[in-house]
Amino acid sequence: MDRRTFIKGTGVAGIAGLAGCTGGPEESGDGGDGNQSDGGAGGNQSGNESGGGGSASSDINVGMVYATGGLGDGSFNDQAQTGVQQAGDDFGVSHNEVQPSEVNEFETFQQQFAQSGNYDLICCIGFLQKEALASNAPEYPDQNFMLVDEVVEEPNVASYVFGEEQGSFLVGQMAGLLTQQQFSAGAGETVPDQSKVGFVGGVEGDLIGKFEAGYRAGVAEASEDVEVQVSYVGNFNDTQAGNEAATAMYNDGVDIVYHAAGNAGTGVFQAAQDTGKFAIGVDQDQSLTKSGYANVILASMVKRVDTAVYTSIENVVNDSFGGGSTTTLGLEQEGVAAVYGDQLGSEIPEEVKSSVDETRQAIIDGEISVPTDPSSLN
């Protein structure tokens, strides 16, 4: 029997339309944090040069093209920005950044950075930039690019991918163990006689499928009897769609929902609070970045996008860019991790944490092979 239940027709939304792609990378010397976005809904752009305060000094300039969803997501894009800001502190690197609101803007923004001739590295954040970069990289062979979450096999592209399925396995096991017991903490509680958990994804595809596959496999590690409900909202921007998808699950008896939906995941947290249930964050420790929801966030599957961005910039600074290479960051490389919530982590039973710790080591040791394709679990 397929333990997964799909929630169909709930909270599904397309990417919001935009009248056109206007503007592009602009120089700004204000030294601000560059966060002029409301989370991506408005498709705002910002230019930011930051380079002061570090012990080193460099002439390196970096262009950042963020994923749709924008800065302020407390997750994927903010994590990437942390990496470039840290490189600014450590190496005196300056950077400018743009926040596309639609996928069709990626190609133009990448081109604008490349055509300017002012950037030693252009960071392309998110798997949806692959198609645009695969077209642009050969057109600008002297321009260095880095790509997060996908691979473009060009000599001027350094690709960084993650073991999302491994970290998702751990939070899935935690959720599967907790839903089978009476557990109350913060603003949430479980209903153990139902034993249901959920997953809300952004855009369905190979990347988010890794989150789903790992999570479902982790739940099954806890118990084959736990039901997993799955919903994809169709984008990474729509908070309301995330809320509706999660609310439908919670109202159907789901205790815990894990999201891999960018800013749409904020709606999952809202739904958890409204229904007195629990949620699991992604990319950053969202009990800290979305602290207003810390009383329902059990844990987060942290994905060190900042490490990928920082490392790629450090390589440029050291004149060892490494184009044409692919770097994988999993549990062993500390590229992903399960991090317990700031408020609720201490309430999670020690036997649950011990089981998760043992599983983490078993994955690193190769004793557990984590699936990456959810269709293999059907």
N, C-alpha and C positions, 0 to 999 in steps of 0.2 A: 504494500500500500504506500502511496505517496503521502508522506507526512506533511507536505507543504500544501497550504491552502492559499490560492490566489484571491485577492480582493479585486474584483474587476469593476471598472467604471466608477471608481471612487477617487476623487481628488486628482483626476488626470487633467493636466494642463499643458499646453504647448508653450514654447518659448515666446515671450512677449515680443510684439513687432516693434520695429524702430524705423522712423521715417527715413533715415539714411546715416551713413557713416561720416561724421563731421569731425574736423580737427585731427589731431594726432599728437605725437610726442612734442612737448614744449619745454623749453628750458625754464627752470625756476630755481632761484637761489635762496628761497626763504628758509630752507633747512627744516621745514615742518615734517610731520610724519607722513604726509602724502595721502592720508585717509580722508578723502573728501566724498566718499561714497556712502549711500544709505544702505549698503548691502547688495547693490547690483541692480535694484529695481529701476533706477534712473539712468543706468549706463554712464555714470559720470566718469570723466577722465581727470587725471591729476599728474602734474609734473613735479618731480622731487629730486633735488640734489642733496645728498647728505654725505659728508665726508669728514667732518670734524671730530675731534675727541679721541681718535685712535692713537696708539703708540707708533704706528707706521704711517707712511705717507705714500700715495700712489697716484698715478695719472690715469688709472683704469676707470672707465665709465661703462655702466651697465644699463641696458634697457630691459624693463620688466613688462611683459604682456601677461596680465592675469587671466584666470579662467572667468567665464561668465558667472555671475553671482557677486562679484566685486569684493572689495575690501570691507571689513566690518562683519565678515561672516563668522568670526570667532572660530574658524576652522581652516580650510584648505588654503585660501588666498592669504589670510593673515599669517599662517605659518610660513608661507613663501616669503612674505615681506619681512618677517623676523630674520630670515637667513640673509637677505641683502642688507638689512640694517646692521646686523652683526658684522658683516664684511666691511661695511662702512666704518664701524667703530674700530675694527682690528687692523684694517689695511688702508684706511683713508680713501676707499672707493666711493665714487659718486654714482647716483642712479636716477633715472627718470622712469615713470611708470604710467601705464594706461590700463583702463578697466573696460574691456569690451562688454557689451550687453547681449550681443548675438554672435553665434558661431561664424557668420559670414564676415565679421569684422576682423577676425584673426589675421587673414592674409594681408589686409591693408595695413594694419598696425605693424606687423612684422616687416613689411616692405618699407614703411616710413622710417622705422629705426635703421634698417640696413642702408637705405638710400642716402641717409644723412651722412654716413661715413664717420659718425662721432662715437660709435659704441664698440668697445672691445669684446663685448659679449651681449647677446640678446637671450634672455631667459623666457622660454615659452612654457607657461604653467598650465598643465592639464592635457589629458589625452585627446580632447577635441581639437587641439591645435596641430595634430599630426598631418592631416591632409594639406593644410596651408603650408606647413613647414617643408613637407616633402616637395612642394612646388617651388618654394622660395629658396631653399638652401642651395640648389644647383645654380640658381640665377645670381647668387651672391657668394661665389666660392671663397672669397677672401674674408667673409664675415663669419665669426664664430657664433654658434647657437648652442643652447642647451634645451632639452625637452624633458619635462616631468611626466611620467606615467605612460609613455609610449616610446617606440623606437623608430627613428628615421636613420637609415643606413647611408649616411653621407659623410665624407671625410671632415666636414666642418660642423658636424653635430655630435654633441655628447649627450647620450640618452641615459636617463635615470628611472628605474622602475623599482617597485617595492613588493614585499611579500605580504600584501594586504590580507590574503587568505589566512596567513599564519596568525596574525594578531586577531583577526575576526574569529578564528577558531577558539581562541581563549575566552573572548567575551561571550561567545555562544555557549561554551561549556558552563561558564558562570551563570548565564541566564537559564540554561536548562536545569541546573542544580537548584537554583533559587525558586523557580516556578513550581517545583514539586513540594516545597515546604512552606509552612506558615512563616512569613517574613514581613516585618513592618519596620520602617525607618523613615525619618523625615516626613514627607507628605504622601508617601506611597505605602502600599501593602499588596501582598500576593493573595490569590485565591487558589490554594494548592489542589483542590479537587478537580480543577479544570486543566491545569498544566499546559498553558498556551503561551507562546512568545511570538514576536513579529519582527519583520524587517521592512524598512521603507528605503527604497533606492531612488536616486535621481534619474539619470538617463540609463535605460537598459542597454547592456552591451558587455564586451569582454572585461573591461576594467571593473565596473561595479558588480559584475557577475562574480569576480573574485571575492569581494566582500560577502556577497550572499552565500556563495558556496562554502567558504570557510566558516561562516556563522552557522549555517545549517548543519555542517559536519560536526562542529563543536557541540551544538545542541544534542545531536545524536550520540556523541561521546558520553554525555550525561545520562541520556535515556532515549531509546527508540520510541518511547510512548509520548514524548512531548510533541505537540503540534506546532508547526511553524507557518505563520501566515506571511505572505509576501505581497508588497505593492510597490509599483514604480509610478512616480508622479510626472515624469516626462521632462523635467528640467531640474536645475540646481538653484532656482531663484524663488519659487513660489511658496512662501511660508504658509499661506492658507491651504494650498494643496497638501502640503506635508501634515498640517493639522487635521484635515479631513480624513486622510488615509489612516493616520494613527488613531484618531477618534473612533473610526469604524472598527478597528482592531480591538481597542480597549473595551468598547461597548459589547464586543463579542466574547469577552472573557480573557483577552490577552493581558498578561501581567507586565511584560517587559518588551519594549520595542527598541531595536538597534537601527540607527539611520546611517546611510551613506548618501546623503542628499544635499550636501552643501548648506546654503542658507535656508533651503526648504526644511532642513532638519530642525530649525528653531520652532517650527509648527508642531513637530513631534513633542518637543519639551513642553510646549503650551498644553497640548492635549494630555500629557502625563499628569501635569498639575491639576488640570480641570477634572480629571477622572480619578485622581488618587492612585495612580499607577507609577511605573518606573520607566526610565529610558536609558539608553547607552549612546554616548557621543562618539565623535569621530575626528581624526586628524590632529586635533589639539586636545588637551584636557579641558573639556567643555564645562566641567563643573567650576572652572576658573574663568574661562573666556565668556561663558554665559552664566555668570554667577547667580543671576536671578532665578535660575532653574536648578541650582545645586541641590535643593532638597528632594529632587526626583532623579538625579543623574547618578546611577550606580557606579559607572566606570566610563572610560573612553578608550577607543582603539586609536592610540596616538600613532601618527604617521609623520616621520621626520622629513617633511618637504624642506624645512629650513636647512637640514643637513645637506640635501642635494644641491640647493641653491648656493649655500655657503661654500661647499667643496668645489663646485664648478668655478666659482669666482676665485677662490684660493688658487686653483690650478692655473687660471689665467695670470694672476699676479705672479706666480712662480714660473711662468712661461712653460707650463706643462699641461696645456689645455686638454689633450687627449681626445680629439675629434675622431669620430668613427667608432667609439667605444660605447659599451652599455654597462652600467653599474647597477647591480641588484642589491637592495637593502632590505634584509629580512630580520627575523628575531635575532639571529646570531650576530648580525652587524649592528644591532640596536637601531635599525631603521624603522621598526614597528614595535609596539608594546601595548599591553593592556594595563591601563593606569586606573586605579580605583578613585572614586569621587572624593572630593575634598571634604564634604560633609558626611557622606554616607559610607565611605570606605571602611571606617572603623567599626561599622555596624554589621558588615558582611561576615558571616560565620567563618571561623578559622579553618574549619574542615573544607569549606568551599575554596578558600584561598590556597590551601595546601594542594588540593587537587589540581587547580589551575597552574600552580608553580611546577608540579610534577609533569604536567602536560607540556608546559613551555620547554622544559629541558628535553623531554622526549622528542619534540619536534626538532629542536636544535641537533640532537643526537641522531636524527634520521629514523627514529623508531616509529614515528607517526608521519605518514605522508598526507598532506592536506590537499584536497581537491581545489581546483581553480575554476571549474566549469559547473554551474548549478544543474545543467541538464544531465550530468553524470549521476546525479543523486535522485533522479526521478524514478 
